[in-house]
Amino acid sequence: MAVVTSKGREIIFNRLKGSGSEPLNLGWGNNPNSLTENVSDVALFKEASESRVTGTSSLVTTTTPSDTYQVTGTFTSAGAQTIAEVALSDSASKPFSSTWSTAPTGTSGTSATLGASYTPANGTYIQCRGEVMQVTAGTGTTSLTLVRGANNSTAVSQSNADTVTAGNIPGVSTVTNGSLLFHSAHGAQVLATSDQVAYTLKVQLT
């Protein structure tokens, strides 16, 4: 299963207008909590340490001529790990990622502290697990005030070990490298150093 994210829909139509960068950069991730992708996603659940891969794109036929956008790319694992998600982005670089020092309380807590020296601006969006949150206060600090369940996501309980990643919702591009076209959680692939995984990712218009 896979989804075109809500931001990805904007990317598609911007490309039809002749603007924006082509979303042919693949990122893969560990997805340690075995989460399921959602159209509200703005980031991988936990992007792996390897650099993103610039894929090769083409238009292929699934049902009608050239109805499918396809990107192929191959990753080489830098170490022993489990990979369980992949995404397409219009950026070859990764957005900022951290963990909580103090996670928000339950599903309604609005205060949290990041565990690294990232100080997101007010109005920035971040994702932890399957939840997207908007930063409404805390510019210049790691202590944040949040709106929970942003971008039509569902608020979920989180822990200090969870990965927090910046990203963009439709109409927003404040986070450098923070736009996803496509996100798929897939079956866990247990890899050793130098193992390779080749992906063929397709987005079909029906």
PyMOL commands that set and color helices and strands:
alter all, ss='L'
color gray80, all
select helices_A, chain A and resi 6-16
alter helices_A, ss='H'
color red, helices_A
select strands_A, chain A and resi 3-4+25-29+53-54+56-60+68-76+81-89+97-102+111-114+125-128+131-137+143-150+163-167+180-191+196-204
alter strands_A, ss='S'
color yellow, strands_A
deselect
rebuild
show_as cartoon
